């Protein structure tokens, strides 16, 4: 299906998107963040926006300046970036003087960052003019009901002015958006076109490297693709040397509609590409009130192809997904510009819903925490494929640039499960397709699809980073979470609030994805919306189609875990910065929960033998795991089986609850794990299976299950593990959060939110308070890190992790709230009984641990 401009023209009127009041003050805020190569941030966000240039996520500066001039006073006000560096300070000078507005601060939600300024006005003889208000509203919309819109690599900037004084606005950006090499030669031009029969039009600056280097990066910026900076046709434009244009605007309040065609290097007499807009707000009428007006700009980074991928058909140049709906870049940009109202509406609904759901946690800060994370997560991705077979590629930003890393997707998965589970399916697809095609030789799940994004060339020699138990457990747990997100009967209990929206029938065609995008909907006069995700019989059919295609892989990966998960050899976990370790307690738990997940995956295809076999293995392993992994006094999990006196954040416990295993044996248990089904499984004859059923040591079993107050048949991982870990987290909490383990004072925030989402409400909220304090006080100066010190200034460690999508783990509680038909959190209510009491035994023991830390 192709989209026309006329279809969206009716919705093109501008509206001002108001972000919610924000309590947290991070060091950096997202401005224009859509994918790994269109990622511009406000540095020093606790200070005025004119103190530093905006930056790429790496910290490299990007030329982006905004100014306002007031003709009545001859004053010029820098608003963003440092355009004042090109102007004569003090004054008046050459007809202007530089002044600084009153900055009222930033507000933000999941998709929007607003910067607000006041410019005082001089009183006249009989009136005192109200100050002029200017709002810069940066919208990078997250639209969970529209993958089409999410696939467009473009953002919006609205400039809104309110007051009684005329004002001129100036914007420019430079070639640093098009290349990470400041010495690159760039070329540019201006395109214009009409918008249907409306009589309106657009003009767009196009900037690209003179010699593009396909699929290459410099300082993590793409060296191919074109930057498009778009404005309405009635604004003024000019391309030329930065200082000359900024000085001209300061003197005259306008631009000359001229283009310097002397193509040159990015910083050679720095060429910038500028727009200027004049607003007439004052009136001669005595009764006039403050006027208000706005102008909309868009910024896009267009690449075609987007990556290369070793698919089943061989190494393939992958087109962007949007190219399936738009036959040209011009049509794409026109649609995107005219669709502002719809995109803002969908993004606003998403932002409001996550704020509402986050507040149910009882934390005053959680809504801001997840709102800050959202754009950073989706900003690591790039949509590709076709509507028949959509794909979502993801970059392991900052840590090493790996392509489609499974242990990056796993911590990010709560965001996708809550926001739009189909995007998680699209992320898993390249790894599944590549492995099914026989291009990866190992029996365990691959770590990544390529050493560095955007080159998914695979590892045909099998020498990717070796995390076999880690990646097998991760992909099995994500696979079951995806299956469970499809199976619901009532829209109120769907795993995502938006899953049930739309129609669409199940397509059994085996040559297309189980989750195609070829049945887009129109709802509330908004075109291009996704059909429903799963639900009722459609969801069951989709789940079966998806699992059947790759069932041998799921079973193969589980077989590896059966052999190696209970007692992991000396190897890396996802926390590879900490180095390899043998017999890791938390890693073993991941593998065992992965085996348990396979039992439920087998149900999807009706393989009862596998259901019973893997269920038995996991039951035996979890009992042995408790024997090996818990401290002698049973108060906490050890870092490694043999490491007495150590402890670990048991973040892999989260998926026991997310996948509903903690409800086994309770009245909340889903029908898929009913007592009768489990009794049948325990009677299974295993003669023909590869491994005989194991029996845990009877003496140990009696010792650890002697607490008569507990229902020991309740849950897969015993409830006492949840209770004791929750108490332990309370005891070892530091100023800025929960350390990862007893070796260091640093934390991993994705795992911090995994772990605390399955702790008591009291413990959860106190650790989230510590994280919120860190956001407000940290010395880090990059997009949110997931690895930081919990004491001192909360700064970076030796590894500078920044802007990584793993903070999708911050959405863990939002995903958990909706899991298991909305019963997952209710099933953890036992953690809140007598909350705050009975912790003395932990706190006494923790004193020595605190000293050790």
SULFEN-V725091 format. One record per residue. N is the residue number from 0. PSI is psi as a letter, one per 30 degrees, with the letter a starting at -180 (* if undefined). OMEGA is omega as a letter, one per 20 degrees, with the letter a starting at -180 (none if undefined). Layout:
n-><N/N>
psi-><PSI/PSI>
omega-><OMEGA/OMEGA>
This chain:
n-><0/1/2/3/4/5/6/7/8/9/10/11/12/13/14/15/16/17/18/19/20/21/22/23/24/25/26/27/28/29/30/31/32/33/34/35/36/37/38/39/40/41/42/43/44/45/46/47/48/49/50/51/52/53/54/55/56/57/58/59/60/61/62/63/64/65/66/67/68/69/70/71/72/73/74/75/76/77/78/79/80/81/82/83/84/85/86/87/88/89/90/91/92/93/94/95/96/97/98/99/100/101/102/103/104/105/106/107/108/109/110/111/112/113/114/115/116/117/118/119/120/121/122/123/124/125/126/127/128/129/130/131/132/133/134/135/136/137/138/139/140/141/142/143/144/145/146/147/148/149/150/151/152/153/154/155/156/157/158/159/160/161/162/163/164/165/166/167/168/169/170/171/172/173/174/175/176/177/178/179/180/181/182/183/184/185/186/187/188/189/190/191/192/193/194/195/196/197/198/199/200/201/202/203/204/205/206/207/208/209/210/211/212/213/214/215/216/217/218/219/220/221/222/223/224/225/226/227/228/229/230/231/232/233/234/235/236/237/238/239/240/241/242/243/244/245/246/247/248/249/250/251/252/253/254/255/256/257/258/259/260/261/262/263/264/265/266/267/268/269/270/271/272/273/274/275/276/277/278/279/280/281/282/283/284/285/286/287/288/289/290/291/292/293/294/295/296/297/298/299/300/301/302/303/304/305/306/307/308/309/310/311/312/313/314/315/316/317/318/319/320/321/322/323/324/325/326/327/328/329/330/331/332/333/334/335/336/337/338/339/340/341/342/343/344/345/346/347/348/349/350/351/352/353/354/355/356/357/358/359/360/361/362/363/364/365/366/367/368/369/370/371/372/373/374/375/376/377/378/379/380/381/382/383/384/385/386/387/388/389/390/391/392/393/394/395/396/397/398/399/400/401/402/403/404/405/406/407/408/409/410/411/412/413/414/415/416/417/418/419/420/421/422/423/424/425/426/427/428/429/430/431/432/433/434/435/436/437/438/439/440/441/442/443/444/445/446/447/448/449/450/451/452/453/454/455/456/457/458/459/460/461/462/463/464/465/466/467/468/469/470/471/472/473/474/475/476/477/478/479/480/481/482/483/484/485/486/487/488/489/490/491/492/493/494/495/496/497/498/499/500/501/502/503/504/505/506/507/508/509/510/511/512/513/514/515/516/517/518/519/520/521/522/523/524/525/526/527/528/529/530/531/532/533/534/535/536/537/538/539/540/541/542/543/544/545/546/547/548/549/550/551/552/553/554/555/556/557/558/559/560/561/562/563/564/565/566/567/568/569/570/571/572/573/574/575/576/577/578/579/580/581/582/583/584/585/586/587/588/589/590/591/592/593/594/595/596/597/598/599/600/601/602/603/604/605/606/607/608/609/610/611/612/613/614/615/616/617/618/619/620/621/622/623/624/625/626/627/628/629/630/631/632/633/634/635/636/637/638/639/640/641/642/643/644/645/646/647/648/649/650/651/652/653/654/655/656/657/658/659/660/661/662/663/664/665/666/667/668/669/670/671/672/673/674/675/676/677/678/679/680/681/682/683/684/685/686/687/688/689/690/691/692/693/694/695/696/697/698/699/700/701/702/703/704/705/706/707/708/709/710/711/712/713/714/715/716/717/718/719/720/721/722/723/724/725/726/727/728/729/730/731/732/733/734/735/736/737/738/739/740/741/742/743/744/745/746/747/748/749/750/751/752/753/754/755/756/757/758/759/760/761/762/763/764/765/766/767/768/769/770/771/772/773/774/775/776/777/778/779/780/781/782/783/784/785/786/787/788/789/790/791/792/793/794/795/796/797/798/799/800/801/802/803/804/805/806/807/808/809/810/811/812/813/814/815/816/817/818/819/820/821/822/823/824/825/826/827/828/829/830/831/832/833/834/835/836/837/838/839/840/841/842/843/844/845/846/847/848/849/850/851/852>
psi-><k/k/k/l/e/e/f/f/e/f/g/f/k/k/l/k/j/j/l/l/k/k/f/k/i/l/f/k/k/k/d/j/j/e/a/f/f/i/i/k/l/j/l/h/f/f/l/k/f/g/f/l/k/l/l/l/f/f/f/k/k/k/j/j/k/k/l/k/k/j/e/f/f/g/k/k/j/k/e/k/a/h/f/f/f/f/l/j/l/b/a/l/k/h/g/l/k/k/l/k/l/j/k/f/a/k/l/l/a/f/f/k/k/k/k/k/l/k/j/k/k/k/k/a/f/f/l/j/k/l/l/k/k/k/k/j/j/j/j/i/k/j/i/f/g/j/e/e/e/f/f/k/i/l/l/k/j/k/j/k/k/k/a/g/k/k/k/k/k/k/k/l/l/a/f/f/f/f/k/f/j/f/f/k/k/l/l/l/l/k/k/l/l/l/i/b/g/f/f/l/l/l/k/k/k/k/k/l/k/e/j/l/j/k/h/l/l/k/h/g/k/k/g/l/l/k/k/k/j/k/l/l/f/g/l/l/l/k/k/a/k/e/e/e/e/e/e/e/e/e/e/f/g/l/l/g/h/l/j/j/g/i/k/a/l/e/g/j/h/j/k/l/j/l/l/k/k/k/k/j/f/l/l/f/k/f/g/k/l/k/l/k/l/l/k/k/l/l/k/k/j/k/k/j/l/e/l/k/k/i/a/f/g/a/k/k/j/k/l/k/e/f/f/f/f/k/f/l/e/e/e/e/e/e/e/e/e/f/g/e/e/e/e/e/e/e/e/e/e/e/e/e/e/e/e/e/e/e/f/f/f/f/k/f/f/e/e/e/e/e/e/e/f/e/e/e/e/f/f/g/l/k/k/a/a/l/f/f/i/k/k/j/k/k/k/i/k/e/e/f/g/l/k/h/k/e/g/e/e/e/f/f/e/e/e/e/e/e/e/j/f/f/e/e/e/f/e/f/e/e/e/e/e/e/e/e/f/g/f/k/f/l/f/l/k/l/e/l/f/k/f/k/k/g/j/i/g/a/i/f/f/g/h/l/k/j/i/e/e/e/e/e/e/e/e/e/e/e/e/e/e/e/e/e/f/f/j/l/f/k/f/f/g/k/e/k/f/g/e/f/k/l/b/k/l/k/j/f/j/f/f/l/l/f/i/l/h/g/h/k/l/k/k/h/g/k/l/h/k/l/a/l/j/b/k/b/f/e/e/e/e/e/e/e/e/e/e/e/e/g/e/e/e/e/e/e/e/e/e/e/e/e/e/f/e/e/i/k/l/j/l/k/a/f/h/f/f/f/l/l/k/l/h/k/e/e/e/e/e/e/e/e/e/e/e/e/e/e/e/e/e/e/e/e/g/g/i/e/e/e/e/e/e/f/e/e/e/e/e/e/e/e/e/e/e/e/e/e/f/l/l/e/g/g/f/l/k/l/e/l/e/f/i/k/f/l/l/l/j/i/f/f/f/e/f/e/e/e/g/g/f/f/f/k/g/l/f/f/k/l/f/f/h/l/e/e/e/e/e/e/e/f/g/k/j/g/e/g/l/f/k/l/k/l/j/l/k/e/e/e/e/e/e/f/g/f/j/f/f/k/j/f/g/k/l/d/k/k/e/f/e/e/e/e/e/e/e/e/e/e/e/g/k/a/e/g/a/j/l/e/a/f/e/l/g/l/l/j/f/e/f/e/e/e/e/f/f/h/l/l/e/e/e/e/e/e/e/e/e/e/e/e/e/e/e/f/f/k/f/l/h/l/l/k/l/g/j/l/k/g/a/b/g/h/a/l/a/e/k/i/k/k/g/k/f/f/g/f/f/f/g/e/e/e/e/e/e/f/l/h/h/g/f/e/e/e/f/g/f/f/f/g/k/h/k/f/l/g/g/e/e/e/e/e/f/f/e/e/e/e/e/e/*>
omega-><r/a/a/r/a/a/a/a/a/a/a/a/a/r/a/a/a/r/a/r/a/a/a/a/a/a/a/r/r/r/a/a/a/a/a/a/r/a/a/a/r/r/r/a/r/r/r/a/r/a/r/r/r/a/r/a/r/a/r/a/r/a/a/a/r/r/r/r/r/a/a/a/a/a/r/a/r/r/a/a/a/r/r/r/r/a/r/a/a/r/j/a/r/r/r/r/a/r/a/a/r/a/a/r/a/r/a/r/a/a/a/r/r/r/a/a/r/r/a/a/a/r/r/a/a/a/r/a/r/r/r/r/r/r/r/a/a/a/r/a/r/a/a/r/a/r/r/a/a/a/a/a/a/r/a/r/r/r/a/a/r/r/a/a/r/a/r/a/a/r/r/r/a/a/r/r/a/a/r/r/a/r/a/r/a/r/a/r/r/r/r/r/r/r/r/a/a/a/r/r/r/r/a/r/r/a/r/r/r/r/a/r/a/r/r/a/r/a/r/r/a/r/r/a/a/r/r/a/a/r/r/a/a/r/r/a/r/r/a/a/a/a/a/a/a/r/r/r/a/a/a/a/a/r/a/a/r/a/r/a/r/a/a/a/a/a/r/a/a/r/r/a/a/r/r/a/r/r/r/a/a/a/r/a/a/a/a/r/r/r/r/r/a/r/a/r/r/r/a/r/a/r/r/j/a/r/r/a/r/a/r/a/a/a/a/r/a/r/r/a/a/a/r/a/a/a/r/r/r/r/r/a/r/r/a/a/a/a/a/a/a/a/r/r/a/r/r/r/r/a/a/a/a/r/r/a/a/a/r/r/a/r/r/a/a/r/r/a/a/r/r/a/a/a/r/a/a/r/r/a/r/a/a/a/a/r/r/a/a/a/r/r/a/r/r/a/r/a/r/r/r/a/r/r/a/a/r/r/a/r/r/a/r/r/a/r/r/a/r/a/a/r/r/r/r/r/a/a/a/r/r/a/a/a/r/a/r/a/r/a/a/a/r/a/a/r/a/a/a/a/a/r/j/a/r/a/r/r/a/r/r/a/r/r/a/r/a/r/r/a/r/r/a/a/r/r/r/r/r/r/r/r/a/r/a/a/r/r/a/a/a/a/r/a/r/r/a/a/a/a/r/r/r/r/r/r/a/a/a/a/r/a/r/a/a/r/a/r/a/a/r/r/a/r/r/a/r/a/r/r/a/r/r/a/r/a/r/a/r/r/r/a/a/r/a/a/a/a/a/a/a/r/r/a/r/r/r/r/r/a/r/a/a/a/a/r/a/r/r/a/r/r/r/r/a/r/r/r/a/a/r/r/r/a/a/r/r/r/r/a/a/r/r/r/r/r/a/r/r/r/r/r/a/a/r/r/a/r/r/r/a/a/a/r/r/a/a/r/r/a/a/r/r/r/a/r/a/a/a/r/a/r/r/a/a/r/r/r/r/a/a/a/r/a/r/r/a/r/a/a/r/r/a/a/r/r/a/a/r/r/r/r/r/r/r/r/r/a/r/a/a/r/a/a/a/r/r/r/r/a/a/a/a/r/a/a/a/a/a/a/r/r/a/r/r/r/a/a/r/a/a/a/a/a/a/a/a/r/a/r/a/r/a/r/r/r/a/a/a/r/r/a/a/r/r/r/a/r/r/a/a/r/r/a/a/r/a/r/a/r/a/a/a/r/a/r/r/a/r/a/r/a/r/a/a/r/r/r/r/a/a/a/r/a/r/r/r/r/r/r/r/r/r/r/a/a/a/r/r/a/r/r/a/r/r/a/a/r/r/r/a/a/r/a/r/r/r/r/a/r/a/r/a/a/a/r/r/r/r/r/a/a/r/r/a/r/a/a/r/a/a/a/a/a/r/r/r/a/r/r/a/r/a/a/a/r/r/a/a/a/r/a/r/a/a/a/r/r/r/r/a/r/none>
